Amino acid sequence: MELKAGYKQTEVGVIPKDWEVEDFGFFYAEPSRNGIYKSAEYQGRGTRIVNMGEMFGFEFISDQEMSRIILTPKELTINRLIDGDLLFGRRSVVPSGAGKCSIVINPTETLTFESSIIRVRLDQSKAISLFFYYFFSSPIGRTVMGLIISGTNIKGIRGSELKTLKVFHPPKQEQTAIASALSDMDALLDGLDRLITKKRNLKQAAMQQLLTGKTRLAGFEGEWEVKRLGDLLTICHGKSQKDVETIDGAYPILATGGQIGTASLALYDQPSVLIGRKGTINQPQYMDTPFWTVDTLFYSILKNNNNAKFLYYRFCLIDWMQFNEASGVPSLNARTIESITIKTPLPEEQEAIAAVLSDMDAEIAALEQRHTKTRDIKQGMMQELLTGRTRLVAVNSAEAQPVSTTG
């Protein structure tokens, strides 16, 4: 197969002509090091220590709160982490933890790492740490890492093999450009994460205020009435899906965990609040299109023009586990649900409250969709930039492809 102009065939695949292939150890500033182990008497105070929990929870290790450990001055000198250090999961009972890469970013407080982690400190005159973090975090890098992962019950890598991994890389200037572009995408994703969390917290606070009558919407007044849920709706049993299930049914078949199939008939076709009868009993669902529910999921029929969406949100505030009637698999009884009392406004105010909360849900959903799209764009960028298919810097070659920043 003919190579594209400006590219070459290497032992690790096709890469740009001005990229190189090296052992990963070529970039080391010093030998890699396994983390420290200390017995229980030294734990709980002292220096923050990165465990595998942080490796799974954070891509960028900085000033997060974490476990602490007492170290001697010598231990601290040897095992201290600094900005730009790469951390690799040395062993893990979870396969994805073996060889997983995180990077230390500007810690303001002293930081060390535990024995299930390998520290790699790169020579900054040869390599950009952030570039290699993105490389080993990408599908490409995970494939390369897979060459040295071994073990059955516990998967792991060895530092001696990590340094011999063949890695392809661009010149340092392009490493910087790639790391900067992907870092900008991470900053955007982090900003969206923070905004989504803020909006969710605002919605939760609004639910606590609006659904209990502590805060009233403009135009509504008068006392709310205390009523049984049974005065507002009737709890109904789902049915077996055996006779209605089909591959291309028009109606969703719902269970406690969500949709599990499709049905040729609808069990109910009006807005409804659903709650688990067995198993997952603490995750209400709302449907405003025709559906079928299995026998482990209750649905409801609304009475007297009460608003299903309002009652769904109100169900979300109830601690359903306190009404569990089984010692094994959690279980709810229809009559027990109907006997629960809540304060509720007239249907008009129910509808207005539901509309406010629905708008907040729609805003959160739009942000989540934007987050998903941004994450997908980042994944595409990684595939393009880390393989040299798309270049971010000018290339000194008459055969080189045009520089692209769009992917």
C-alpha positions as CSV (number, residue, x, y, z in Angstrom):
1,M,0.0,0.0,0.0
2,E,1.5,3.4,-1.0
3,L,2.2,5.8,1.8
4,K,0.8,9.3,1.8
5,A,3.4,12.0,1.0
6,G,5.1,13.1,4.2
7,Y,4.7,9.9,6.1
8,K,6.9,6.8,6.7
9,Q,6.4,3.2,7.8
10,T,7.9,2.3,11.2
11,E,7.8,-0.7,13.5
12,V,4.9,0.9,15.4
13,G,3.0,2.0,12.3
14,V,2.8,4.9,9.8
15,I,3.9,8.2,11.3
16,P,5.0,11.6,9.8
17,K,8.5,11.6,8.4
18,D,9.7,14.1,11.0
19,W,8.4,12.1,14.0
20,E,10.6,9.5,15.7
21,V,10.2,6.2,17.5
22,E,12.1,5.8,20.8
23,D,12.0,3.6,23.9
24,F,9.9,5.5,26.5
25,G,12.9,5.3,28.9
26,F,14.8,7.6,26.5
27,F,12.8,10.5,27.9
28,Y,13.4,9.7,31.6
29,A,15.2,12.3,33.7
30,E,15.8,9.6,36.3
31,P,14.9,6.0,36.8
32,S,11.2,5.3,37.4
33,R,10.2,4.5,41.0
34,N,7.5,2.5,42.7
35,G,5.7,4.2,45.5
36,I,6.0,3.8,49.2
37,Y,4.3,1.4,51.6
38,K,3.8,2.3,55.3
39,S,2.0,0.3,58.0
40,A,-1.3,1.4,59.5
41,E,0.4,3.2,62.4
42,Y,1.8,5.8,60.0
43,Q,-1.4,6.4,58.2
44,G,-4.1,9.1,58.7
45,R,-1.9,12.2,59.1
46,G,1.1,13.9,57.6
47,T,1.8,14.1,53.8
48,R,-1.0,13.6,51.2
49,I,-0.6,10.3,49.4
50,V,-1.9,9.3,46.0
51,N,-3.6,5.9,46.0
52,M,-5.3,4.0,43.2
53,G,-8.5,5.7,44.2
54,E,-7.1,9.0,43.1
55,M,-5.8,7.4,39.9
56,F,-9.3,6.3,39.0
57,G,-11.0,9.5,40.2
58,F,-8.7,12.2,38.8
59,E,-6.8,12.5,35.5
60,F,-4.9,15.5,36.9
61,I,-3.5,15.1,40.4
62,S,-3.1,18.4,42.2
63,D,-4.6,19.7,45.5
64,Q,-7.4,17.2,46.0
65,E,-8.0,16.0,49.5
66,M,-6.8,12.5,50.0
67,S,-5.3,10.1,52.5
68,R,-2.2,11.1,54.5
69,I,0.9,9.3,55.7
70,I,3.8,10.0,58.0
71,L,7.2,10.1,56.2
72,T,10.7,10.6,57.3
73,P,12.6,13.5,55.6
74,K,14.6,10.9,53.6
75,E,11.4,9.1,52.5
76,L,9.9,12.4,51.5
77,T,12.9,13.5,49.5
78,I,12.9,10.2,47.5
79,N,9.2,9.8,47.1
80,R,8.0,13.4,46.6
81,L,5.9,14.2,43.6
82,I,6.4,17.4,41.6
83,D,4.7,19.2,38.7
84,G,4.8,17.1,35.5
85,D,5.4,13.7,37.1
86,L,3.5,10.9,35.3
87,L,1.9,8.3,37.4
88,F,1.1,4.8,36.2
89,G,-1.0,2.1,37.9
90,R,1.5,-0.6,38.7
91,R,-1.1,-3.2,39.8
92,S,-4.8,-3.3,40.1
93,V,-7.7,-5.8,40.6
94,V,-9.6,-3.7,38.0
95,P,-8.0,-4.4,34.5
96,S,-8.4,-0.7,33.4
97,G,-6.2,0.3,36.4
98,A,-3.1,-1.5,35.1
99,G,-1.0,1.0,33.4
100,K,-3.5,3.8,33.8
101,C,-1.9,7.2,33.5
102,S,-2.4,10.4,35.5
103,I,-0.3,13.5,35.7
104,V,0.7,15.7,38.6
105,I,-0.2,19.4,38.0
106,N,1.2,22.2,40.2
107,P,0.6,20.8,43.7
108,T,0.9,23.5,46.3
109,E,1.1,21.0,49.2
110,T,3.6,18.2,49.6
111,L,2.5,15.0,47.8
112,T,3.7,11.4,47.6
113,F,2.4,8.1,46.1
114,E,1.8,4.6,47.3
115,S,3.3,1.3,46.3
116,S,0.8,0.3,43.6
117,I,1.9,3.3,41.5
118,I,5.0,3.9,39.3
119,R,6.4,7.4,39.1
120,V,8.0,8.5,35.8
121,R,9.8,11.9,35.7
122,L,10.6,13.1,32.2
123,D,13.6,15.1,31.0
124,Q,11.9,18.4,30.1
125,S,14.6,19.2,27.6
126,K,13.4,16.1,25.6
127,A,9.7,15.8,26.2
128,I,6.5,17.5,27.3
129,S,5.0,15.5,30.1
130,L,1.5,16.6,29.2
131,F,1.9,15.3,25.7
132,F,2.8,11.8,27.0
133,Y,0.0,11.9,29.5
134,Y,-2.5,12.4,26.6
135,F,-0.7,9.7,24.6
136,F,-1.0,7.1,27.3
137,S,-4.6,8.2,28.1
138,S,-5.7,7.7,24.5
139,P,-6.9,4.5,22.9
140,I,-3.6,4.5,21.0
141,G,-1.5,4.6,24.2
142,R,-3.7,2.1,26.0
143,T,-3.0,-0.3,23.1
144,V,0.7,0.3,23.4
145,M,0.4,-0.2,27.2
146,G,-1.4,-3.5,26.7
147,L,1.8,-5.0,25.3
148,I,3.3,-5.1,28.9
149,I,0.2,-5.7,31.0
150,S,0.3,-9.2,32.6
151,G,-1.4,-11.1,35.4
152,T,-4.7,-13.0,36.0
153,N,-6.6,-11.9,39.1
154,I,-4.4,-8.8,39.6
155,K,-3.3,-7.1,36.4
156,G,-0.1,-5.1,36.4
157,I,3.0,-3.6,34.7
158,R,6.7,-3.6,35.6
159,G,8.8,-0.4,35.5
160,S,11.5,-2.4,33.7
161,E,9.1,-3.1,30.8
162,L,7.5,0.4,30.9
163,K,10.8,2.1,29.9
164,T,11.3,-0.3,26.9
165,L,7.9,0.5,25.4
166,K,8.3,1.8,21.8
167,V,6.5,5.2,21.6
168,F,6.3,7.5,18.5
169,H,6.4,11.2,19.1
170,P,6.7,14.5,17.2
171,P,9.4,17.2,17.8
172,K,9.1,19.0,21.1
173,Q,7.5,22.1,19.6
174,E,4.7,19.9,18.2
175,Q,4.3,18.1,21.5
176,T,3.7,21.4,23.1
177,A,1.1,22.4,20.5
178,I,-0.8,19.1,20.8
179,A,-0.7,19.2,24.6
180,S,-2.0,22.8,24.6
181,A,-4.9,22.0,22.2
182,L,-6.0,19.0,24.2
183,S,-5.6,20.9,27.5
184,D,-7.9,23.6,26.2
185,M,-10.5,20.9,25.5
186,D,-10.1,19.5,29.0
187,A,-10.5,23.0,30.5
188,L,-13.8,23.4,28.5
189,L,-15.0,20.0,29.8
190,D,-14.0,20.9,33.3
191,G,-16.0,24.2,33.0
192,L,-19.0,22.3,31.7
193,D,-18.7,19.8,34.6
194,R,-18.7,22.6,37.1
195,L,-21.6,24.3,35.5
196,I,-23.7,21.1,35.3
197,T,-22.9,20.5,39.0
198,K,-24.0,24.0,39.9
199,K,-27.2,23.7,37.9
200,R,-28.0,20.4,39.5
201,N,-27.5,21.9,43.0
202,L,-29.7,24.8,42.1
203,K,-32.4,22.5,40.9
204,Q,-32.2,20.4,44.0
205,A,-32.6,23.5,46.2
206,A,-35.5,24.7,44.1
207,M,-37.2,21.3,44.5
208,Q,-36.8,21.5,48.3
209,Q,-38.4,25.0,48.3
210,L,-41.1,24.7,45.6
211,L,-42.3,21.2,46.3
212,T,-42.9,21.8,50.0
213,G,-44.5,25.2,49.7
214,K,-41.6,27.0,51.5
215,T,-41.3,29.2,48.4
216,R,-44.3,30.1,46.3
217,L,-44.4,31.1,42.7
218,A,-45.9,34.6,41.9
219,G,-49.7,34.6,41.5
220,F,-50.4,31.7,43.9
221,E,-51.5,31.9,47.5
222,G,-53.5,30.0,50.1
223,E,-52.6,27.1,52.3
224,W,-51.6,23.8,50.8
225,E,-53.6,20.8,51.9
226,V,-52.2,17.7,53.5
227,K,-53.4,14.7,51.5
228,R,-52.7,11.0,51.1
229,L,-51.0,10.1,47.8
230,G,-54.0,7.8,47.4
231,D,-56.2,10.9,47.1
232,L,-54.0,12.2,44.3
233,L,-53.3,9.0,42.3
234,T,-53.9,5.2,42.2
235,I,-50.9,2.9,42.3
236,C,-51.2,0.1,39.7
237,H,-49.3,-3.1,39.2
238,G,-47.3,-3.7,36.0
239,K,-47.8,-6.9,34.0
240,S,-45.8,-9.6,32.4
241,Q,-44.4,-8.6,29.0
242,K,-44.4,-12.1,27.7
243,D,-47.4,-11.7,25.3
244,V,-46.7,-8.2,24.1
245,E,-42.9,-8.1,23.7
246,T,-41.6,-7.7,20.2
247,I,-38.4,-6.6,18.5
248,D,-39.9,-3.5,16.8
249,G,-42.7,-2.6,19.1
250,A,-44.1,0.9,19.2
251,Y,-44.1,1.2,23.0
252,P,-41.3,0.9,25.6
253,I,-41.3,-1.9,28.2
254,L,-40.1,-0.3,31.4
255,A,-38.5,-2.0,34.5
256,T,-36.9,-0.5,37.6
257,G,-33.7,0.2,35.7
258,G,-35.4,1.8,32.6
259,Q,-36.4,0.4,29.3
260,I,-35.7,-3.3,28.7
261,G,-37.6,-3.8,25.4
262,T,-40.5,-2.8,23.3
263,A,-44.2,-3.9,23.2
264,S,-46.8,-4.2,20.6
265,L,-49.4,-2.8,23.0
266,A,-49.4,0.0,25.6
267,L,-50.4,-0.8,29.2
268,Y,-51.2,2.9,29.9
269,D,-51.2,6.0,27.7
270,Q,-51.5,9.0,30.0
271,P,-48.8,10.9,32.0
272,S,-47.8,8.8,34.9
273,V,-45.4,8.5,37.9
274,L,-43.6,5.1,38.2
275,I,-41.9,3.6,41.2
276,G,-40.3,0.2,41.8
277,R,-42.3,-2.6,43.5
278,K,-39.2,-4.8,44.0
279,G,-35.5,-4.2,43.7
280,T,-34.7,-0.6,42.9
281,I,-37.5,1.1,44.8
282,N,-35.9,4.5,45.3
283,Q,-35.7,5.8,41.7
284,P,-39.0,7.3,40.5
285,Q,-39.6,7.6,36.8
286,Y,-41.9,9.8,34.7
287,M,-43.6,9.0,31.4
288,D,-45.8,11.2,29.3
289,T,-46.0,8.8,26.3
290,P,-47.7,5.3,26.1
291,F,-45.7,2.5,27.8
292,W,-45.8,-1.0,29.3
293,T,-44.4,-1.8,32.8
294,V,-43.3,-5.2,34.1
295,D,-44.7,-6.5,37.3
296,T,-41.8,-5.2,39.4
297,L,-42.6,-1.6,38.5
298,F,-45.7,0.3,39.6
299,Y,-47.3,2.9,37.5
300,S,-50.0,5.4,38.5
301,I,-53.3,6.8,37.3
302,L,-53.8,10.4,38.3
303,K,-57.0,11.6,40.0
304,N,-58.8,15.0,39.9
305,N,-56.5,16.7,37.4
306,N,-53.5,16.4,39.6
307,N,-50.2,16.9,37.7
308,A,-48.1,13.8,37.1
309,K,-44.8,15.8,36.6
310,F,-45.3,17.6,39.9
311,L,-45.9,14.3,41.7
312,Y,-42.9,12.8,40.0
313,Y,-40.7,15.5,41.4
314,R,-42.4,15.2,44.8
315,F,-41.7,11.4,44.7
316,C,-38.0,12.3,44.2
317,L,-38.0,13.9,47.6
318,I,-39.3,10.9,49.5
319,D,-37.0,8.5,51.2
320,W,-38.5,5.3,49.8
321,M,-36.2,2.9,51.7
322,Q,-38.0,3.8,55.0
323,F,-41.1,2.2,53.5
324,N,-39.3,-1.0,52.5
325,E,-41.4,-4.0,53.6
326,A,-38.8,-6.9,53.0
327,S,-35.7,-8.1,54.8
328,G,-34.1,-9.3,51.5
329,V,-34.8,-7.7,48.2
330,P,-36.3,-4.2,48.8
331,S,-40.0,-4.1,48.3
332,L,-42.9,-1.6,48.3
333,N,-46.6,-2.2,48.8
334,A,-49.1,-0.2,46.7
335,R,-51.4,0.5,49.7
336,T,-48.4,1.7,51.7
337,I,-47.5,4.2,48.9
338,E,-51.0,5.5,48.8
339,S,-51.1,6.0,52.6
340,I,-48.1,8.4,52.5
341,T,-49.2,12.0,53.2
342,I,-47.8,15.2,51.6
343,K,-48.7,18.8,51.5
344,T,-49.9,19.7,48.0
345,P,-51.3,22.7,46.2
346,L,-54.1,22.9,43.7
347,P,-53.5,21.4,40.2
348,E,-52.8,24.9,38.6
349,E,-49.9,25.5,41.0
350,Q,-48.7,22.0,40.6
351,E,-48.5,22.6,36.9
352,A,-46.6,25.9,37.3
353,I,-44.1,24.3,39.7
354,A,-43.6,21.3,37.3
355,A,-43.0,23.7,34.5
356,V,-40.2,25.6,36.4
357,L,-38.4,22.3,37.3
358,S,-38.9,20.9,33.8
359,D,-37.2,24.0,32.4
360,M,-34.3,23.4,34.8
361,D,-34.1,19.8,33.7
362,A,-34.0,20.9,30.0
363,E,-31.2,23.3,30.7
364,I,-29.2,20.5,32.5
365,A,-29.9,18.1,29.6
366,A,-28.6,20.6,27.1
367,L,-25.4,21.1,29.0
368,E,-24.9,17.4,29.3
369,Q,-25.4,17.0,25.5
370,R,-22.9,19.8,25.0
371,H,-20.5,18.0,27.4
372,T,-20.9,14.7,25.5
373,K,-20.3,16.4,22.1
374,T,-17.2,18.2,23.4
375,R,-15.8,14.9,24.8
376,D,-16.4,13.2,21.5
377,I,-14.6,16.1,19.7
378,K,-11.7,15.7,22.1
379,Q,-11.5,12.0,21.4
380,G,-11.4,12.7,17.7
381,M,-8.7,15.3,18.2
382,M,-6.6,12.8,20.2
383,Q,-6.9,10.3,17.4
384,E,-5.9,12.8,14.8
385,L,-3.2,14.8,16.6
386,L,-1.4,11.9,18.5
387,T,-1.0,10.0,15.2
388,G,0.1,12.9,13.1
389,R,-2.8,12.7,10.8
390,T,-3.5,16.3,11.6
391,R,-0.6,18.7,12.2
392,L,-0.7,21.8,14.4
393,V,2.7,23.2,13.3
394,A,4.3,23.9,10.0
395,V,6.4,21.1,8.6
396,N,9.7,21.7,6.8
397,S,9.0,19.3,3.9
398,A,7.9,19.9,0.4
399,E,6.0,16.6,0.6
400,A,4.2,17.5,3.8
401,Q,0.4,17.8,3.9
402,P,-1.2,21.1,4.6
403,V,-1.4,22.1,8.3
404,S,-4.9,21.7,9.7
405,T,-6.3,22.7,13.0
406,T,-9.8,21.5,12.4
407,G,-9.4,17.7,12.4
